[in-house]
Amino acid sequence: MSDWLILLTDDGAQLNANVEMHERGLVLHSRSGTDRNRDYRAALETLMSRLDQAQIPYRIFLDSRPVQGVDLAKRELSFDRTSPIAARFSELVRAMNRDGPSNGALRRLLIKTPGTGPARLREVVEGKSKTVRLPASDLRKVLPSHIHKAVQKLLGGGDAPNFAASRDYDALTDTGIPLAPKKIFGLALEEALGIEVHPGHFSAGWGQICFELLEEAGLWIVPKKKGEARPKPNRTEITAELADFAPTEEERSWIEGNPKIASHLRRERHPGLAREKRAQFIAEHGRLYCEDCKLDPAEVYGQEAGSACIEVHHHRTHVANMQPGHKTSMEDLTCLCANCHRVLHRKLALGLYLG
């Protein structure tokens, strides 16, 4: 009698995938047709992620019926265990189809977990050991200082052992170094609440508090490239991937060969920073005007239209001097008219402006 497992996502949705307990570990059945095991990829990635998180060692073998009589050692699938989950999946697909006519068939696999008993394995795979979601009020106790401390720990070679490598998104530092968003937020949450944090305590993704607070702290969330390992990006590549950052033709020429400009421009266009700076400036001065030439565009174009002429510039801390996880303060920002802002950008691109 088969001992089937119920595989749920971290958000509680049941995956359409047949996963079976086996005397040597787990069996993930093949996908075929339009409906049979249609969540095969999500299932395999979830299995690897949860085994990683639980620090359970595993090996993966092709287990299709035609090869079940072949010595097990000859059908082991090799993959880079240090690569992102999505990259591992692609490596496994290539390996399982290496000697066959198909390039993308999703075949039956045996996942051996030596030394782990069936009760523990079921608990990990089915997510029964995951903790209850923390309320939003607790998640919002995470401050930028907690996030910056977490970033520094990861950049210094530390880790968040309760969390696996990022599967879908990277959180980019000012220097373009990709880190796992859940690792950052998990460490920050531990610092903020003084508890041990696990993946089940919070969700990550667009519209979630985790991503919201990471971005407010100055990190940039970008999707990983599906099906391949993400190389360490350069600033120009990062710019091209950010949907909310569309440089003008002139700015593109500045960015070429000078990737620090990309970071500078992206940071200036972070909507939360600009809104906060404008609101603070109006509260202090009663109106928006250029801090350089003193132009008050409302006098020329009217209050509503004129405000569009005032832009926010990174003034005090030059991007070249920013350390990973740098926290932008309002004193770092300056309100400038579009003309003065463009001139400063050109000076910055030419290396003439060091303010």
C-alpha positions as CSV (number, residue, x, y, z in Angstrom):
1,M,0.0,0.0,0.0
2,S,1.4,3.4,-1.0
3,D,2.1,5.9,1.7
4,W,1.3,9.2,0.0
5,L,2.3,12.6,1.3
6,I,0.2,15.8,1.1
7,L,2.5,18.5,-0.2
8,L,1.4,22.1,0.6
9,T,3.1,25.4,-0.2
10,D,4.2,27.7,2.6
11,D,0.9,29.6,2.0
12,G,-1.2,26.4,2.5
13,A,-2.1,25.6,-1.1
14,Q,-2.0,21.9,-2.0
15,L,0.3,21.0,-4.9
16,N,-0.8,18.8,-7.7
17,A,2.1,16.3,-7.3
18,N,2.3,12.7,-6.2
19,V,5.0,12.3,-3.5
20,E,5.3,8.9,-1.9
21,M,7.2,7.8,1.2
22,H,9.8,5.1,0.3
23,E,11.9,2.8,2.5
24,R,15.0,4.8,1.3
25,G,13.4,8.3,1.4
26,L,10.9,9.9,-1.1
27,V,9.6,9.2,-4.6
28,L,8.4,12.1,-6.7
29,H,6.3,10.6,-9.6
30,S,6.7,11.8,-13.2
31,R,4.6,14.4,-14.9
32,S,2.7,13.6,-18.0
33,G,-0.2,15.0,-20.0
34,T,-1.9,18.3,-19.0
35,D,-3.0,17.4,-15.5
36,R,-0.9,14.6,-14.0
37,N,1.4,16.1,-11.5
38,R,1.3,19.5,-13.1
39,D,3.0,21.0,-10.1
40,Y,6.1,18.7,-10.5
41,R,8.5,21.6,-10.6
42,A,7.1,23.4,-7.5
43,A,7.0,20.1,-5.7
44,L,10.6,19.2,-6.4
45,E,11.8,22.7,-5.5
46,T,9.7,22.6,-2.3
47,L,11.2,19.3,-1.3
48,M,14.7,20.4,-1.8
49,S,14.1,23.7,0.0
50,R,12.5,22.0,3.0
51,L,15.3,19.4,3.2
52,D,17.8,22.2,3.1
53,Q,16.1,24.1,5.8
54,A,16.0,21.0,8.0
55,Q,19.6,20.3,7.2
56,I,18.7,16.8,6.0
57,P,21.3,15.4,3.5
58,Y,19.8,13.9,0.4
59,R,20.8,12.4,-3.0
60,I,18.6,12.2,-6.1
61,F,18.4,9.3,-8.5
62,L,16.5,8.7,-11.7
63,D,13.8,6.1,-10.9
64,S,11.8,5.7,-14.1
65,R,10.7,2.1,-14.8
66,P,13.1,1.5,-17.6
67,V,16.1,2.1,-15.3
68,Q,14.9,0.6,-12.1
69,G,16.9,-2.5,-12.7
70,V,20.1,-0.5,-13.2
71,D,22.6,-0.2,-10.4
72,L,21.6,2.8,-8.2
73,A,25.0,4.4,-8.3
74,K,24.8,4.6,-12.1
75,R,21.6,6.6,-12.1
76,E,22.4,9.3,-9.5
77,L,21.8,12.8,-10.8
78,S,24.5,15.4,-10.0
79,F,23.8,19.0,-9.3
80,D,25.4,21.9,-7.6
81,R,24.1,22.0,-4.0
82,T,25.3,25.6,-3.5
83,S,23.3,27.0,-6.4
84,P,19.8,28.5,-6.1
85,I,16.9,26.1,-6.0
86,A,15.7,27.1,-9.5
87,A,19.2,26.5,-10.9
88,R,19.3,23.1,-9.2
89,F,16.0,22.1,-10.8
90,S,17.3,23.0,-14.3
91,E,20.5,20.9,-13.7
92,L,18.4,17.9,-12.6
93,V,16.2,18.1,-15.6
94,R,19.2,18.2,-17.9
95,A,20.7,15.3,-16.1
96,M,17.6,13.1,-16.1
97,N,17.2,13.6,-19.9
98,R,20.9,13.3,-20.8
99,D,20.6,9.9,-22.4
100,G,17.0,10.1,-23.7
101,P,15.3,11.6,-26.8
102,S,13.5,14.3,-24.7
103,N,15.1,17.4,-23.5
104,G,12.5,18.4,-20.9
105,A,10.7,15.3,-19.6
106,L,10.0,15.4,-15.9
107,R,10.7,11.9,-14.8
108,R,10.1,9.8,-11.6
109,L,12.8,10.5,-9.0
110,L,14.0,8.8,-5.9
111,I,15.3,11.1,-3.2
112,K,17.3,9.2,-0.7
113,T,17.6,10.7,2.8
114,P,19.9,8.4,4.7
115,G,19.8,8.6,8.5
116,T,16.4,10.4,8.6
117,G,13.5,8.4,9.9
118,P,10.1,8.4,8.2
119,A,8.3,10.3,11.0
120,R,10.8,13.2,10.9
121,L,10.9,13.1,7.1
122,R,7.1,13.4,6.9
123,E,7.1,16.2,9.4
124,V,9.6,18.2,7.4
125,V,8.2,17.5,3.9
126,E,4.6,18.2,4.8
127,G,5.5,21.3,6.8
128,K,3.8,20.1,10.0
129,S,6.7,21.4,12.0
130,K,6.3,24.9,10.7
131,T,5.3,27.6,13.1
132,V,2.3,29.8,13.2
133,R,2.5,33.1,11.2
134,L,3.4,36.1,13.3
135,P,0.9,39.0,13.3
136,A,1.6,42.1,11.2
137,S,2.1,44.1,14.4
138,D,5.1,41.9,15.2
139,L,6.5,41.9,11.7
140,R,6.4,45.7,11.7
141,K,8.6,45.9,14.7
142,V,11.5,45.2,12.3
143,L,13.3,48.6,11.8
144,P,15.8,49.6,9.1
145,S,18.6,49.2,11.7
146,H,17.6,45.5,12.2
147,I,17.7,45.0,8.4
148,H,21.0,46.7,8.0
149,K,22.5,44.6,10.8
150,A,21.2,41.5,9.1
151,V,22.7,42.5,5.8
152,Q,26.1,43.2,7.4
153,K,26.1,39.7,9.0
154,L,25.4,38.0,5.7
155,L,28.0,40.1,3.9
156,G,30.5,39.3,6.6
157,G,30.1,35.6,5.9
158,G,27.4,34.8,8.5
159,D,24.3,32.9,7.7
160,A,20.6,32.4,8.6
161,P,20.7,28.6,9.0
162,N,16.9,28.3,9.4
163,F,16.4,29.7,5.9
164,A,17.3,28.1,2.5
165,A,18.9,30.0,-0.4
166,S,16.5,32.3,-2.3
167,R,14.5,30.5,-5.0
168,D,12.6,33.4,-6.7
169,Y,14.0,36.8,-5.7
170,D,17.2,38.5,-4.8
171,A,17.5,41.5,-2.4
172,L,20.3,43.7,-3.9
173,T,22.6,45.8,-1.8
174,D,23.8,49.2,-3.0
175,T,26.9,47.5,-4.4
176,G,24.7,45.0,-6.4
177,I,25.4,42.0,-4.1
178,P,22.4,39.6,-4.2
179,L,21.2,38.2,-0.8
180,A,18.2,36.0,0.0
181,P,15.3,38.2,1.2
182,K,14.0,35.7,3.7
183,K,17.4,35.3,5.2
184,I,17.7,39.0,5.7
185,F,14.3,39.5,7.1
186,G,14.5,36.4,9.3
187,L,17.7,37.6,10.9
188,A,16.2,41.1,11.3
189,L,13.1,39.7,12.9
190,E,15.2,37.7,15.4
191,E,16.9,40.9,16.3
192,A,13.7,42.8,16.7
193,L,11.7,40.2,18.7
194,G,14.4,38.3,20.4
195,I,13.1,34.9,19.2
196,E,14.3,32.1,16.9
197,V,12.6,32.7,13.6
198,H,11.6,30.1,11.0
199,P,10.3,30.3,7.4
200,G,6.7,29.7,8.6
201,H,6.7,32.8,10.8
202,F,6.2,35.1,7.7
203,S,5.6,35.2,4.0
204,A,7.9,36.8,1.4
205,G,6.7,38.2,-1.9
206,W,5.2,41.3,-3.5
207,G,2.5,42.8,-1.3
208,Q,4.0,41.2,1.8
209,I,5.4,43.1,4.8
210,C,8.7,41.4,4.4
211,F,9.4,42.9,0.9
212,E,7.9,46.2,1.9
213,L,10.2,46.7,4.8
214,L,13.3,45.5,2.9
215,E,12.6,48.1,0.2
216,E,12.0,50.8,2.7
217,A,15.4,50.0,4.2
218,G,17.0,50.6,0.9
219,L,17.3,47.1,-0.6
220,W,16.1,46.4,-4.2
221,I,14.0,43.3,-4.8
222,V,14.5,41.7,-8.2
223,P,13.3,38.4,-9.7
224,K,15.9,35.7,-10.3
225,K,16.3,34.5,-13.8
226,K,14.3,31.3,-14.0
227,G,16.1,28.1,-14.8
228,E,19.7,29.4,-14.4
229,A,22.1,30.4,-11.7
230,R,22.2,34.1,-11.3
231,P,25.7,35.5,-11.7
232,K,26.8,38.3,-9.6
233,P,25.2,41.2,-11.4
234,N,26.8,44.4,-12.5
235,R,25.0,47.7,-12.0
236,T,24.0,48.0,-15.7
237,E,22.4,44.6,-15.6
238,I,20.5,45.4,-12.4
239,T,19.2,48.6,-14.0
240,A,17.8,46.7,-16.9
241,E,15.9,44.3,-14.7
242,L,14.1,46.8,-12.5
243,A,10.7,47.5,-13.9
244,D,10.3,50.7,-12.0
245,F,13.5,52.2,-13.3
246,A,13.6,53.4,-16.9
247,P,16.6,55.6,-17.6
248,T,16.4,58.2,-20.4
249,E,18.7,57.9,-23.4
250,E,21.1,60.4,-21.9
251,E,21.1,58.5,-18.6
252,R,21.9,55.3,-20.4
253,S,25.0,56.9,-21.9
254,W,26.0,58.0,-18.4
255,I,25.5,54.5,-17.0
256,E,27.6,52.8,-19.7
257,G,31.0,52.2,-18.2
258,N,30.0,53.9,-15.0
259,P,27.7,51.6,-13.1
260,K,27.7,53.7,-9.9
261,I,25.4,56.1,-11.7
262,A,22.8,53.4,-12.0
263,S,22.7,52.9,-8.3
264,H,22.5,56.7,-7.8
265,L,19.6,57.0,-10.2
266,R,17.7,54.0,-8.8
267,R,18.0,55.3,-5.2
268,E,16.8,58.7,-6.2
269,R,13.7,57.1,-7.8
270,H,12.8,55.1,-4.8
271,P,9.2,56.4,-4.3
272,G,9.1,56.3,-0.6
273,L,12.3,58.4,-0.2
274,A,11.1,61.1,-2.6
275,R,7.6,61.4,-1.0
276,E,9.0,61.6,2.5
277,K,11.6,64.2,1.5
278,R,9.0,66.4,-0.2
279,A,6.6,66.1,2.7
280,Q,9.3,67.1,5.2
281,F,10.4,70.0,3.0
282,I,6.9,71.4,2.7
283,A,6.4,71.0,6.5
284,E,9.6,72.9,7.2
285,H,9.3,75.6,4.5
286,G,5.6,75.7,3.6
287,R,6.3,75.2,-0.1
288,L,8.6,73.4,-2.6
289,Y,11.4,75.3,-4.2
290,C,14.9,74.6,-5.6
291,E,17.6,74.7,-2.9
292,D,20.2,75.6,-5.5
293,C,18.8,78.4,-7.7
294,K,15.8,79.1,-5.4
295,L,13.3,78.8,-8.2
296,D,9.7,78.6,-6.9
297,P,7.9,76.8,-9.9
298,A,4.5,77.4,-8.3
299,E,4.9,81.1,-9.0
300,V,5.3,80.3,-12.8
301,Y,3.2,77.2,-13.3
302,G,0.8,77.2,-10.4
303,Q,0.8,75.2,-7.3
304,E,-0.3,71.8,-8.6
305,A,1.7,71.8,-11.9
306,G,4.7,73.5,-10.4
307,S,5.4,70.8,-7.9
308,A,6.3,68.5,-10.7
309,C,9.4,70.6,-11.4
310,I,11.0,69.8,-8.0
311,E,13.0,66.6,-7.9
312,V,14.8,64.9,-5.1
313,H,18.6,64.5,-5.4
314,H,21.1,62.4,-3.3
315,H,23.3,65.2,-2.1
316,R,25.3,64.5,1.1
317,T,26.4,60.9,0.8
318,H,27.9,60.2,-2.5
319,V,27.0,56.7,-3.8
320,A,30.6,55.8,-4.3
321,N,31.0,56.2,-0.5
322,M,27.9,54.3,0.5
323,Q,28.5,51.0,2.3
324,P,26.2,48.0,1.8
325,G,22.9,48.5,3.7
326,H,23.4,52.3,3.8
327,K,20.4,54.0,5.4
328,T,19.4,57.2,3.6
329,S,18.4,60.0,5.9
330,M,16.5,63.1,4.9
331,E,19.7,65.1,5.3
332,D,21.2,63.1,2.4
333,L,18.5,64.5,0.1
334,T,18.1,67.8,-1.6
335,C,15.1,69.4,-3.4
336,L,16.2,70.7,-6.8
337,C,14.5,72.0,-9.9
338,A,14.7,69.8,-13.0
339,N,17.4,72.0,-14.6
340,C,19.7,72.1,-11.6
341,H,19.2,68.4,-11.0
342,R,20.2,67.6,-14.6
343,V,23.3,69.7,-14.4
344,L,24.4,67.9,-11.2
345,H,23.8,64.5,-12.8
346,R,26.0,65.5,-15.7
347,K,28.7,66.6,-13.3
348,L,28.4,63.3,-11.4
349,A,28.7,61.3,-14.7
350,L,31.8,63.3,-15.6
351,G,33.3,62.9,-12.2
352,L,33.1,66.6,-11.5
353,Y,30.6,66.5,-8.6
354,L,31.7,64.9,-5.4
355,G,29.0,66.3,-3.1
